[in-house]
Structures are given as C-alpha cells and as structure tokens.
C-alpha cells in the first residue's frame, strides 16, 4: 500500500511515517517510480509504534524493542535478551510512577474544585 493509504488507515501523518522509516522503525519497498510500498503488516506495526510512543519511549528504544516483541509465530523473540527485559521492566516502573503522580495531581485538583464550589 502507498504511504497515503497507510496514513489513512492508521491515523498517522505521512510525515510521521517518513520519520519512522528514517529511524528504522518502519520499512517500505520502493516501486520502480520511487514510491513507498508498505506491506499489510505495516498497519499493525504503526499502531504498535504509536502505543510505544504514547508509553513515553523514545524512537531509539522503540527501534531496539520492536524486533524483540513477537516472532511471526506470536511467541517471544529469541533476541529478547535478559537485559532488554530488565530495561523494559524499568520502563514499566517509570510509567507506574508517572501514573501515580498523575493520580495525586488529579486528587489535588479535585480538592481545589470541591473547595471552590463550596464557596
């Protein structure tokens, strides 16, 4: 599929898709005319990339992580090393801390809202 169709199907801009390609996150074949041609699997890959960005990971970490996430058979990849697992566990702990901080902030805002409404 062409880049415009991939952008439409994933809700990701063409510019972002080009960026993913330059960062090694996404690959496309080239047509004889030089246009990008993405496989059907690119849709799921782009969605996965978006999820990882939303989790706060940087493109360099995502580039390391993507090949390790699943083999074609759906099982864990052989290149998912213990160090990678440790790194991912640390990333998850960072996200957990962010969630806890956001919940505390929300509680504070709720208190302020409640106090302001009571005036």
RACOR-V960715 format. One record per run of one state. SS is the DSSP state (H for helix, E for strand, L for the rest). FROM is the first residue (numbers start at 0). TO is the last residue. If there is no record, write none. Layout:
BEGIN
ss=SS from=FROM to=TO
ss=SS from=FROM to=TO
END
This chain:
BEGIN
ss=L from=0 to=1
ss=H from=2 to=9
ss=L from=10 to=12
ss=H from=13 to=21
ss=L from=22 to=27
ss=E from=28 to=29
ss=L from=30 to=34
ss=E from=35 to=36
ss=L from=37 to=40
ss=H from=41 to=53
ss=L from=54 to=57
ss=H from=58 to=68
ss=L from=69 to=80
ss=H from=81 to=116
ss=L from=117 to=118
END
